[in-house]
Structures are given as structure tokens and as C-alpha cells.
């Protein structure tokens, strides 16, 4: 087991604040992933990156905010992406989201 852990550590790609955007966009492109919205697509991007030995050394809330931003940039026509991005920066609260879902 220690050999397996050492092997995984040697092949890991470290994701930090300086490279998270570049590595994520590159990963999406190299894997021909289609980004629909945060819930469906970006969650899968994160899981796939972790499985392929990307190691995130970024606060989880920042990962969430950055991935919301990336989802919006790659698919700005999805209203869920817009609303989620606005919520991450406090421009929209949960009650606004409830009103949208009621329509």
C-alpha cells in the first residue's frame, strides 16, 4: 500500500489558486466535456479531475465559486448558470431563486 500511495503522489497535479482556471479549462477541453450547468457538468468535472489525480489545495468554497464562474462562461445561455453565479457574489439571494422556480 505505501508504494501505491507514493506512486499516486508522484503523478499528482497540484491545483491551486494560481492555476485552477487554466487546469480546469484545459481538462474540459482535453476531455471534450460539454458544460451544461454547474450541478450536472461541473460536479462531474471535479470528480473526474480528482479521479485522475488532480489534487486541489484550494478552499472548497472557492472551488465552488470558481466552478460556477466557469460553468457560466462556457454556457451563459443557461439561466441556472447565471443565477448560481449571481448567488455566489451575493447579487441574488435564495428568495429570488425561489421566485424564479415558482414561475
Biopython code that builds the backbone (N, CA, C, O; Angstrom):
import numpy as np
from Bio.PDB.StructureBuilder import StructureBuilder

atoms = [
    (1, "UNK", "N", (0.807, -1.208, 0.000)),
    (1, "UNK", "CA", (0.000, 0.000, 0.000)),
    (1, "UNK", "C", (0.850, 1.272, 0.000)),
    (1, "UNK", "O", (0.503, 2.212, -0.715)),
    (2, "UNK", "N", (1.940, 1.351, 0.761)),
    (2, "UNK", "CA", (2.766, 2.568, 0.709)),
    (2, "UNK", "C", (3.293, 2.855, -0.689)),
    (2, "UNK", "O", (3.393, 4.020, -1.074)),
    (3, "UNK", "N", (3.638, 1.816, -1.466)),
    (3, "UNK", "CA", (4.111, 2.039, -2.831)),
    (3, "UNK", "C", (3.021, 2.672, -3.691)),
    (3, "UNK", "O", (3.305, 3.549, -4.508)),
    (4, "UNK", "N", (1.788, 2.236, -3.513)),
    (4, "UNK", "CA", (0.652, 2.794, -4.254)),
    (4, "UNK", "C", (0.445, 4.268, -3.908)),
    (4, "UNK", "O", (0.201, 5.084, -4.796)),
    (5, "UNK", "N", (0.539, 4.605, -2.645)),
    (5, "UNK", "CA", (0.384, 5.996, -2.214)),
    (5, "UNK", "C", (1.512, 6.845, -2.778)),
    (5, "UNK", "O", (1.275, 7.960, -3.242)),
    (6, "UNK", "N", (2.725, 6.335, -2.744)),
    (6, "UNK", "CA", (3.864, 7.072, -3.284)),
    (6, "UNK", "C", (3.701, 7.295, -4.786)),
    (6, "UNK", "O", (3.993, 8.381, -5.288)),
    (7, "UNK", "N", (3.237, 6.280, -5.500)),
    (7, "UNK", "CA", (3.026, 6.396, -6.947)),
    (7, "UNK", "C", (1.972, 7.461, -7.245)),
    (7, "UNK", "O", (2.145, 8.271, -8.155)),
    (8, "UNK", "N", (0.883, 7.460, -6.479)),
    (8, "UNK", "CA", (-0.179, 8.437, -6.699)),
    (8, "UNK", "C", (0.322, 9.849, -6.427)),
    (8, "UNK", "O", (-0.026, 10.777, -7.156)),
    (9, "UNK", "N", (1.121, 10.023, -5.406)),
    (9, "UNK", "CA", (1.657, 11.332, -5.061)),
    (9, "UNK", "C", (2.602, 11.833, -6.143)),
    (9, "UNK", "O", (2.605, 13.023, -6.455)),
    (10, "UNK", "N", (3.390, 10.960, -6.709)),
    (10, "UNK", "CA", (4.348, 11.339, -7.757)),
    (10, "UNK", "C", (3.644, 11.824, -9.019)),
    (10, "UNK", "O", (4.163, 12.704, -9.705)),
    (11, "UNK", "N", (2.490, 11.278, -9.338)),
    (11, "UNK", "CA", (1.788, 11.606, -10.575)),
    (11, "UNK", "C", (0.683, 12.636, -10.378)),
    (11, "UNK", "O", (-0.049, 12.942, -11.320)),
    (12, "UNK", "N", (0.556, 13.160, -9.202)),
    (12, "UNK", "CA", (-0.499, 14.128, -8.919)),
    (12, "UNK", "C", (-0.207, 15.469, -9.565)),
    (12, "UNK", "O", (0.944, 15.889, -9.687)),
    (13, "UNK", "N", (-1.275, 16.128, -9.975)),
    (13, "UNK", "CA", (-1.183, 17.501, -10.460)),
    (13, "UNK", "C", (-1.799, 18.369, -9.375)),
    (13, "UNK", "O", (-2.954, 18.176, -8.995)),
    (14, "UNK", "N", (-1.034, 19.310, -8.885)),
    (14, "UNK", "CA", (-1.494, 20.185, -7.814)),
    (14, "UNK", "C", (-2.292, 21.344, -8.413)),
    (14, "UNK", "O", (-1.810, 22.055, -9.294)),
    (15, "UNK", "N", (-3.517, 21.519, -7.920)),
    (15, "UNK", "CA", (-4.386, 22.606, -8.363)),
    (15, "UNK", "C", (-4.441, 23.629, -7.239)),
    (15, "UNK", "O", (-4.871, 23.319, -6.128)),
    (16, "UNK", "N", (-4.004, 24.856, -7.534)),
    (16, "UNK", "CA", (-4.025, 25.919, -6.536)),
    (16, "UNK", "C", (-4.707, 27.154, -7.132)),
    (16, "UNK", "O", (-5.203, 27.104, -8.257)),
    (17, "UNK", "N", (-4.735, 28.244, -6.393)),
    (17, "UNK", "CA", (-5.416, 29.448, -6.879)),
    (17, "UNK", "C", (-4.789, 30.013, -8.146)),
    (17, "UNK", "O", (-5.486, 30.614, -8.963)),
    (18, "UNK", "N", (-3.508, 29.833, -8.317)),
    (18, "UNK", "CA", (-2.830, 30.381, -9.489)),
    (18, "UNK", "C", (-3.152, 29.614, -10.769)),
    (18, "UNK", "O", (-3.121, 30.188, -11.858)),
    (19, "UNK", "N", (-3.462, 28.321, -10.648)),
    (19, "UNK", "CA", (-3.636, 27.538, -11.870)),
    (19, "UNK", "C", (-4.999, 26.869, -12.025)),
    (19, "UNK", "O", (-5.218, 26.156, -13.005)),
    (20, "UNK", "N", (-5.916, 27.077, -11.088)),
    (20, "UNK", "CA", (-7.187, 26.353, -11.133)),
    (20, "UNK", "C", (-7.970, 26.638, -12.413)),
    (20, "UNK", "O", (-8.545, 25.718, -12.996)),
    (21, "UNK", "N", (-8.003, 27.893, -12.859)),
    (21, "UNK", "CA", (-8.733, 28.205, -14.088)),
    (21, "UNK", "C", (-8.090, 27.505, -15.285)),
    (21, "UNK", "O", (-8.766, 26.817, -16.050)),
    (22, "UNK", "N", (-6.783, 27.689, -15.436)),
    (22, "UNK", "CA", (-6.088, 27.103, -16.585)),
    (22, "UNK", "C", (-6.218, 25.582, -16.617)),
    (22, "UNK", "O", (-6.548, 25.009, -17.655)),
    (23, "UNK", "N", (-5.961, 24.930, -15.490)),
    (23, "UNK", "CA", (-6.033, 23.472, -15.462)),
    (23, "UNK", "C", (-7.450, 22.962, -15.710)),
    (23, "UNK", "O", (-7.639, 21.940, -16.370)),
    (24, "UNK", "N", (-8.442, 23.672, -15.181)),
    (24, "UNK", "CA", (-9.821, 23.229, -15.363)),
    (24, "UNK", "C", (-10.260, 23.389, -16.808)),
    (24, "UNK", "O", (-10.833, 22.463, -17.381)),
    (25, "UNK", "N", (-10.001, 24.549, -17.412)),
    (25, "UNK", "CA", (-10.354, 24.743, -18.826)),
    (25, "UNK", "C", (-9.621, 23.733, -19.708)),
    (25, "UNK", "O", (-10.207, 23.170, -20.633)),
    (26, "UNK", "N", (-8.348, 23.509, -19.421)),
    (26, "UNK", "CA", (-7.559, 22.556, -20.197)),
    (26, "UNK", "C", (-8.137, 21.143, -20.052)),
    (26, "UNK", "O", (-8.251, 20.418, -21.040)),
    (27, "UNK", "N", (-8.496, 20.757, -18.843)),
    (27, "UNK", "CA", (-9.066, 19.437, -18.586)),
    (27, "UNK", "C", (-10.379, 19.258, -19.350)),
    (27, "UNK", "O", (-10.607, 18.222, -19.975)),
    (28, "UNK", "N", (-11.231, 20.271, -19.295)),
    (28, "UNK", "CA", (-12.511, 20.213, -20.001)),
    (28, "UNK", "C", (-12.274, 20.056, -21.499)),
    (28, "UNK", "O", (-12.916, 19.232, -22.151)),
    (29, "UNK", "N", (-11.363, 20.839, -22.037)),
    (29, "UNK", "CA", (-11.064, 20.776, -23.465)),
    (29, "UNK", "C", (-10.455, 19.451, -23.894)),
    (29, "UNK", "O", (-10.882, 18.856, -24.883)),
    (30, "UNK", "N", (-9.460, 18.991, -23.152)),
    (30, "UNK", "CA", (-8.786, 17.731, -23.497)),
    (30, "UNK", "C", (-9.717, 16.531, -23.431)),
    (30, "UNK", "O", (-9.509, 15.540, -24.131)),
    (31, "UNK", "N", (-10.746, 16.619, -22.589)),
    (31, "UNK", "CA", (-11.669, 15.501, -22.422)),
    (31, "UNK", "C", (-12.995, 15.713, -23.159)),
    (31, "UNK", "O", (-13.956, 14.969, -22.962)),
    (32, "UNK", "N", (-13.024, 16.745, -24.012)),
    (32, "UNK", "CA", (-14.201, 17.042, -24.837)),
    (32, "UNK", "C", (-15.492, 17.051, -24.023)),
    (32, "UNK", "O", (-16.509, 16.500, -24.445)),
    (33, "UNK", "N", (-15.438, 17.674, -22.869)),
    (33, "UNK", "CA", (-16.601, 17.719, -21.986)),
    (33, "UNK", "C", (-17.507, 18.875, -22.402)),
    (33, "UNK", "O", (-17.029, 19.956, -22.744)),
    (34, "UNK", "N", (-18.793, 18.644, -22.371)),
    (34, "UNK", "CA", (-19.784, 19.673, -22.665)),
    (34, "UNK", "C", (-20.329, 20.177, -21.331)),
    (34, "UNK", "O", (-20.823, 19.400, -20.514)),
    (35, "UNK", "N", (-20.231, 21.471, -21.126)),
    (35, "UNK", "CA", (-20.684, 22.056, -19.866)),
    (35, "UNK", "C", (-22.105, 22.572, -20.055)),
    (35, "UNK", "O", (-22.355, 23.497, -20.828)),
    (36, "UNK", "N", (-23.022, 21.953, -19.332)),
    (36, "UNK", "CA", (-24.423, 22.360, -19.369)),
    (36, "UNK", "C", (-24.677, 23.328, -18.219)),
    (36, "UNK", "O", (-25.079, 24.470, -18.438)),
    (37, "UNK", "N", (-24.446, 22.872, -17.012)),
    (37, "UNK", "CA", (-24.600, 23.739, -15.849)),
    (37, "UNK", "C", (-23.746, 23.203, -14.710)),
    (37, "UNK", "O", (-23.137, 22.137, -14.804)),
    (38, "UNK", "N", (-23.723, 23.972, -13.641)),
    (38, "UNK", "CA", (-22.867, 23.613, -12.513)),
    (38, "UNK", "C", (-23.228, 22.249, -11.941)),
    (38, "UNK", "O", (-22.360, 21.395, -11.756)),
    (39, "UNK", "N", (-24.518, 22.048, -11.661)),
    (39, "UNK", "CA", (-24.948, 20.831, -10.977)),
    (39, "UNK", "C", (-24.573, 19.573, -11.750)),
    (39, "UNK", "O", (-24.045, 18.620, -11.177)),
    (40, "UNK", "N", (-24.843, 19.572, -13.037)),
    (40, "UNK", "CA", (-24.586, 18.371, -13.830)),
    (40, "UNK", "C", (-23.127, 18.269, -14.265)),
    (40, "UNK", "O", (-22.460, 17.264, -14.020)),
    (41, "UNK", "N", (-22.655, 19.305, -14.901)),
    (41, "UNK", "CA", (-21.368, 19.221, -15.581)),
    (41, "UNK", "C", (-20.167, 19.486, -14.690)),
    (41, "UNK", "O", (-19.216, 18.704, -14.687)),
    (42, "UNK", "N", (-20.195, 20.575, -13.936)),
    (42, "UNK", "CA", (-19.016, 20.944, -13.166)),
    (42, "UNK", "C", (-18.772, 19.985, -12.010)),
    (42, "UNK", "O", (-17.631, 19.778, -11.598)),
    (43, "UNK", "N", (-19.833, 19.408, -11.493)),
    (43, "UNK", "CA", (-19.654, 18.381, -10.469)),
    (43, "UNK", "C", (-18.905, 17.198, -11.050)),
    (43, "UNK", "O", (-18.018, 16.638, -10.406)),
    (44, "UNK", "N", (-19.261, 16.818, -12.267)),
    (44, "UNK", "CA", (-18.572, 15.706, -12.930)),
    (44, "UNK", "C", (-17.132, 16.061, -13.269)),
    (44, "UNK", "O", (-16.242, 15.218, -13.159)),
    (45, "UNK", "N", (-16.897, 17.301, -13.681)),
    (45, "UNK", "CA", (-15.525, 17.757, -13.949)),
    (45, "UNK", "C", (-14.673, 17.580, -12.696)),
    (45, "UNK", "O", (-13.570, 17.038, -12.761)),
    (46, "UNK", "N", (-15.186, 18.039, -11.557)),
    (46, "UNK", "CA", (-14.440, 17.928, -10.300)),
    (46, "UNK", "C", (-14.153, 16.464, -9.963)),
    (46, "UNK", "O", (-13.020, 16.107, -9.639)),
    (47, "UNK", "N", (-15.181, 15.623, -10.042)),
    (47, "UNK", "CA", (-14.987, 14.208, -9.717)),
    (47, "UNK", "C", (-13.976, 13.552, -10.648)),
    (47, "UNK", "O", (-13.130, 12.776, -10.203)),
    (48, "UNK", "N", (-14.061, 13.861, -11.938)),
    (48, "UNK", "CA", (-13.120, 13.293, -12.901)),
    (48, "UNK", "C", (-11.697, 13.776, -12.646)),
    (48, "UNK", "O", (-10.744, 13.005, -12.758)),
    (49, "UNK", "N", (-11.556, 15.047, -12.303)),
    (49, "UNK", "CA", (-10.223, 15.567, -12.020)),
    (49, "UNK", "C", (-9.617, 14.879, -10.801)),
    (49, "UNK", "O", (-8.447, 14.497, -10.819)),
    (50, "UNK", "N", (-10.398, 14.723, -9.755)),
    (50, "UNK", "CA", (-9.899, 14.052, -8.548)),
    (50, "UNK", "C", (-9.517, 12.617, -8.878)),
    (50, "UNK", "O", (-8.472, 12.133, -8.444)),
    (51, "UNK", "N", (-10.358, 11.940, -9.643)),
    (51, "UNK", "CA", (-10.075, 10.544, -10.011)),
    (51, "UNK", "C", (-8.785, 10.434, -10.827)),
    (51, "UNK", "O", (-8.075, 9.432, -10.737)),
    (52, "UNK", "N", (-8.488, 11.451, -11.612)),
    (52, "UNK", "CA", (-7.280, 11.433, -12.453)),
    (52, "UNK", "C", (-6.102, 12.101, -11.767)),
    (52, "UNK", "O", (-5.168, 12.570, -12.418)),
    (53, "UNK", "N", (-6.161, 12.137, -10.452)),
    (53, "UNK", "CA", (-5.043, 12.541, -9.607)),
    (53, "UNK", "C", (-4.711, 14.032, -9.622)),
    (53, "UNK", "O", (-3.557, 14.421, -9.442)),
    (54, "UNK", "N", (-5.725, 14.855, -9.837)),
    (54, "UNK", "CA", (-5.574, 16.285, -9.603)),
    (54, "UNK", "C", (-5.829, 16.494, -8.123)),
    (54, "UNK", "O", (-6.827, 16.007, -7.591)),
    (55, "UNK", "N", (-4.942, 17.209, -7.452)),
    (55, "UNK", "CA", (-5.067, 17.446, -6.017)),
    (55, "UNK", "C", (-5.347, 18.928, -5.780)),
    (55, "UNK", "O", (-4.516, 19.787, -6.074)),
    (56, "UNK", "N", (-6.522, 19.207, -5.250)),
    (56, "UNK", "CA", (-6.958, 20.580, -5.024)),
    (56, "UNK", "C", (-6.461, 21.068, -3.669)),
    (56, "UNK", "O", (-6.783, 20.485, -2.634)),
    (57, "UNK", "N", (-5.681, 22.133, -3.684)),
    (57, "UNK", "CA", (-5.235, 22.793, -2.461)),
    (57, "UNK", "C", (-5.837, 24.198, -2.457)),
    (57, "UNK", "O", (-5.150, 25.205, -2.285)),
    (58, "UNK", "N", (-7.154, 24.210, -2.654)),
    (58, "UNK", "CA", (-7.950, 25.429, -2.723)),
    (58, "UNK", "C", (-9.136, 25.231, -1.784)),
    (58, "UNK", "O", (-9.708, 24.143, -1.719)),
    (59, "UNK", "N", (-9.500, 26.272, -1.067)),
    (59, "UNK", "CA", (-10.663, 26.232, -0.192)),
    (59, "UNK", "C", (-11.882, 25.743, -0.974)),
    (59, "UNK", "O", (-12.107, 26.177, -2.104)),
    (60, "UNK", "N", (-12.655, 24.859, -0.392)),
    (60, "UNK", "CA", (-13.818, 24.246, -1.069)),
    (60, "UNK", "C", (-14.823, 25.286, -1.543)),
    (60, "UNK", "O", (-15.406, 25.137, -2.617)),
    (61, "UNK", "N", (-15.032, 26.330, -0.763)),
    (61, "UNK", "CA", (-15.968, 27.371, -1.199)),
    (61, "UNK", "C", (-15.448, 28.106, -2.420)),
    (61, "UNK", "O", (-16.225, 28.480, -3.299)),
    (62, "UNK", "N", (-14.142, 28.315, -2.481)),
    (62, "UNK", "CA", (-13.558, 28.958, -3.660)),
    (62, "UNK", "C", (-13.676, 28.064, -4.891)),
    (62, "UNK", "O", (-13.945, 28.551, -5.989)),
    (63, "UNK", "N", (-13.477, 26.770, -4.715)),
    (63, "UNK", "CA", (-13.658, 25.847, -5.839)),
    (63, "UNK", "C", (-15.084, 25.974, -6.359)),
    (63, "UNK", "O", (-15.304, 26.057, -7.567)),
    (64, "UNK", "N", (-16.045, 25.988, -5.455)),
    (64, "UNK", "CA", (-17.450, 26.114, -5.837)),
    (64, "UNK", "C", (-17.684, 27.399, -6.625)),
    (64, "UNK", "O", (-18.314, 27.372, -7.682)),
    (65, "UNK", "N", (-17.183, 28.519, -6.120)),
    (65, "UNK", "CA", (-17.373, 29.797, -6.788)),
    (65, "UNK", "C", (-16.692, 29.834, -8.152)),
    (65, "UNK", "O", (-17.267, 30.325, -9.123)),
    (66, "UNK", "N", (-15.484, 29.322, -8.224)),
    (66, "UNK", "CA", (-14.753, 29.311, -9.493)),
    (66, "UNK", "C", (-15.438, 28.405, -10.499)),
    (66, "UNK", "O", (-15.548, 28.757, -11.674)),
    (67, "UNK", "N", (-15.900, 27.245, -10.059)),
    (67, "UNK", "CA", (-16.578, 26.335, -10.973)),
    (67, "UNK", "C", (-17.927, 26.906, -11.431)),
    (67, "UNK", "O", (-18.349, 26.641, -12.556)),
    (68, "UNK", "N", (-18.608, 27.682, -10.583)),
    (68, "UNK", "CA", (-19.835, 28.370, -11.013)),
    (68, "UNK", "C", (-19.508, 29.374, -12.120)),
    (68, "UNK", "O", (-20.231, 29.485, -13.111)),
    (69, "UNK", "N", (-18.420, 30.091, -11.934)),
    (69, "UNK", "CA", (-17.981, 31.063, -12.930)),
    (69, "UNK", "C", (-17.643, 30.377, -14.254)),
    (69, "UNK", "O", (-18.029, 30.856, -15.320)),
    (70, "UNK", "N", (-16.932, 29.272, -14.186)),
    (70, "UNK", "CA", (-16.560, 28.547, -15.396)),
    (70, "UNK", "C", (-17.803, 28.008, -16.109)),
    (70, "UNK", "O", (-17.891, 28.070, -17.335)),
    (71, "UNK", "N", (-18.751, 27.486, -15.352)),
    (71, "UNK", "CA", (-19.996, 26.985, -15.959)),
    (71, "UNK", "C", (-20.703, 28.115, -16.702)),
    (71, "UNK", "O", (-21.198, 27.916, -17.811)),
    (72, "UNK", "N", (-20.750, 29.285, -16.101)),
    (72, "UNK", "CA", (-21.397, 30.425, -16.758)),
    (72, "UNK", "C", (-20.640, 30.840, -18.015)),
    (72, "UNK", "O", (-21.253, 31.097, -19.051)),
    (73, "UNK", "N", (-19.335, 30.906, -17.933)),
    (73, "UNK", "CA", (-18.538, 31.322, -19.103)),
    (73, "UNK", "C", (-18.705, 30.352, -20.260)),
    (73, "UNK", "O", (-18.752, 30.764, -21.418)),
    (74, "UNK", "N", (-18.796, 29.055, -19.949)),
    (74, "UNK", "CA", (-18.895, 28.055, -21.012)),
    (74, "UNK", "C", (-20.322, 27.846, -21.504)),
    (74, "UNK", "O", (-20.527, 27.303, -22.590)),
    (75, "UNK", "N", (-21.310, 28.273, -20.719)),
    (75, "UNK", "CA", (-22.700, 28.175, -21.151)),
    (75, "UNK", "C", (-23.512, 29.307, -20.524)),
    (75, "UNK", "O", (-24.295, 29.078, -19.602)),
    (76, "UNK", "N", (-23.323, 30.536, -21.030)),
    (76, "UNK", "CA", (-24.013, 31.688, -20.454)),
    (76, "UNK", "C", (-25.510, 31.724, -20.750)),
    (76, "UNK", "O", (-26.239, 32.507, -20.141)),
    (77, "UNK", "N", (-25.974, 30.894, -21.671)),
    (77, "UNK", "CA", (-27.395, 30.892, -22.034)),
    (77, "UNK", "C", (-28.264, 30.093, -21.082)),
    (77, "UNK", "O", (-29.490, 30.165, -21.164)),
    (78, "UNK", "N", (-27.660, 29.335, -20.183)),
    (78, "UNK", "CA", (-28.434, 28.569, -19.210)),
    (78, "UNK", "C", (-28.753, 29.481, -18.028)),
    (78, "UNK", "O", (-27.836, 29.949, -17.353)),
    (79, "UNK", "N", (-30.037, 29.744, -17.761)),
    (79, "UNK", "CA", (-30.379, 30.654, -16.663)),
    (79, "UNK", "C", (-29.924, 30.155, -15.292)),
    (79, "UNK", "O", (-29.679, 30.960, -14.394)),
    (80, "UNK", "N", (-29.809, 28.846, -15.123)),
    (80, "UNK", "CA", (-29.313, 28.325, -13.841)),
    (80, "UNK", "C", (-27.873, 28.742, -13.598)),
    (80, "UNK", "O", (-27.498, 29.048, -12.466)),
    (81, "UNK", "N", (-27.059, 28.756, -14.655)),
    (81, "UNK", "CA", (-25.664, 29.186, -14.505)),
    (81, "UNK", "C", (-25.590, 30.647, -14.079)),
    (81, "UNK", "O", (-24.810, 31.006, -13.197)),
    (82, "UNK", "N", (-26.406, 31.487, -14.710)),
    (82, "UNK", "CA", (-26.435, 32.913, -14.375)),
    (82, "UNK", "C", (-26.867, 33.111, -12.924)),
    (82, "UNK", "O", (-26.216, 33.833, -12.170)),
    (83, "UNK", "N", (-27.965, 32.469, -12.541)),
    (83, "UNK", "CA", (-28.488, 32.640, -11.192)),
    (83, "UNK", "C", (-27.502, 32.151, -10.136)),
    (83, "UNK", "O", (-27.305, 32.812, -9.117)),
    (84, "UNK", "N", (-26.881, 30.996, -10.375)),
    (84, "UNK", "CA", (-25.936, 30.465, -9.400)),
    (84, "UNK", "C", (-24.730, 31.387, -9.271)),
    (84, "UNK", "O", (-24.246, 31.617, -8.163)),
    (85, "UNK", "N", (-24.238, 31.917, -10.391)),
    (85, "UNK", "CA", (-23.097, 32.834, -10.330)),
    (85, "UNK", "C", (-23.462, 34.094, -9.552)),
    (85, "UNK", "O", (-22.675, 34.568, -8.732)),
    (86, "UNK", "N", (-24.642, 34.635, -9.804)),
    (86, "UNK", "CA", (-25.063, 35.825, -9.063)),
    (86, "UNK", "C", (-25.209, 35.530, -7.575)),
    (86, "UNK", "O", (-24.894, 36.383, -6.745)),
    (87, "UNK", "N", (-25.677, 34.348, -7.231)),
    (87, "UNK", "CA", (-25.798, 33.975, -5.810)),
    (87, "UNK", "C", (-24.430, 33.893, -5.150)),
    (87, "UNK", "O", (-24.294, 34.255, -3.981)),
    (88, "UNK", "N", (-23.405, 33.423, -5.873)),
    (88, "UNK", "CA", (-22.078, 33.279, -5.261)),
    (88, "UNK", "C", (-21.468, 34.622, -4.904)),
    (88, "UNK", "O", (-20.634, 34.703, -4.002)),
    (89, "UNK", "N", (-21.873, 35.681, -5.602)),
    (89, "UNK", "CA", (-21.315, 37.002, -5.286)),
    (89, "UNK", "C", (-22.308, 37.870, -4.519)),
    (89, "UNK", "O", (-22.076, 39.062, -4.319)),
    (90, "UNK", "N", (-23.418, 37.265, -4.092)),
    (90, "UNK", "CA", (-24.371, 37.980, -3.265)),
    (90, "UNK", "C", (-25.279, 38.934, -4.010)),
    (90, "UNK", "O", (-25.920, 39.784, -3.391)),
    (91, "UNK", "N", (-25.349, 38.813, -5.328)),
    (91, "UNK", "CA", (-26.206, 39.691, -6.118)),
    (91, "UNK", "C", (-27.630, 39.159, -6.215)),
    (91, "UNK", "O", (-28.521, 39.827, -6.739)),
    (92, "UNK", "N", (-27.829, 37.966, -5.709)),
    (92, "UNK", "CA", (-29.148, 37.343, -5.744)),
    (92, "UNK", "C", (-29.227, 36.461, -4.514)),
    (92, "UNK", "O", (-28.275, 35.745, -4.203)),
    (93, "UNK", "N", (-30.346, 36.504, -3.813)),
    (93, "UNK", "CA", (-30.455, 35.643, -2.645)),
    (93, "UNK", "C", (-31.382, 34.478, -2.938)),
    (93, "UNK", "O", (-32.002, 34.417, -4.000)),
    (94, "UNK", "N", (-31.475, 33.557, -1.995)),
    (94, "UNK", "CA", (-32.268, 32.344, -2.184)),
    (94, "UNK", "C", (-33.739, 32.646, -2.435)),
    (94, "UNK", "O", (-34.405, 31.882, -3.134)),
    (95, "UNK", "N", (-34.268, 33.741, -1.883)),
    (95, "UNK", "CA", (-35.679, 34.051, -2.101)),
    (95, "UNK", "C", (-35.931, 34.425, -3.553)),
    (95, "UNK", "O", (-36.996, 34.124, -4.091)),
    (96, "UNK", "N", (-34.955, 35.087, -4.207)),
    (96, "UNK", "CA", (-35.073, 35.380, -5.638)),
    (96, "UNK", "C", (-35.105, 34.089, -6.432)),
    (96, "UNK", "O", (-35.859, 33.978, -7.399)),
    (97, "UNK", "N", (-34.299, 33.110, -6.040)),
    (97, "UNK", "CA", (-34.239, 31.824, -6.714)),
    (97, "UNK", "C", (-35.576, 31.089, -6.578)),
    (97, "UNK", "O", (-36.033, 30.445, -7.522)),
    (98, "UNK", "N", (-36.198, 31.188, -5.399)),
    (98, "UNK", "CA", (-37.494, 30.555, -5.185)),
    (98, "UNK", "C", (-38.553, 31.161, -6.089)),
    (98, "UNK", "O", (-39.398, 30.446, -6.629)),
    (99, "UNK", "N", (-38.509, 32.491, -6.258)),
    (99, "UNK", "CA", (-39.468, 33.160, -7.120)),
    (99, "UNK", "C", (-39.337, 32.687, -8.554)),
    (99, "UNK", "O", (-40.341, 32.510, -9.244)),
    (100, "UNK", "N", (-38.110, 32.480, -9.010)),
    (100, "UNK", "CA", (-37.867, 32.014, -10.375)),
    (100, "UNK", "C", (-38.424, 30.606, -10.551)),
    (100, "UNK", "O", (-39.048, 30.310, -11.569)),
    (101, "UNK", "N", (-38.206, 29.745, -9.577)),
    (101, "UNK", "CA", (-38.675, 28.368, -9.680)),
    (101, "UNK", "C", (-40.187, 28.254, -9.604)),
    (101, "UNK", "O", (-40.753, 27.277, -10.093)),
    (102, "UNK", "N", (-40.865, 29.247, -8.991)),
    (102, "UNK", "CA", (-42.317, 29.213, -8.884)),
    (102, "UNK", "C", (-42.988, 29.527, -10.210)),
    (102, "UNK", "O", (-44.141, 29.150, -10.418)),
    (103, "UNK", "N", (-42.286, 30.214, -11.119)),
    (103, "UNK", "CA", (-42.874, 30.595, -12.410)),
    (103, "UNK", "C", (-42.892, 29.471, -13.392)),
    (103, "UNK", "O", (-43.356, 29.643, -14.519)),
]
sb = StructureBuilder()
sb.init_structure("model")
sb.init_model(0)
sb.init_chain("A")
sb.init_seg("    ")
for serial, (resi, resn, name, xyz) in enumerate(atoms, 1):
    if name == "N":
        sb.init_residue(resn, " ", resi, " ")
    sb.init_atom(name, np.array(xyz, "f"), 0.0, 1.0, " ", f" {name:<3s}", serial, name[0])
structure = sb.get_structure()
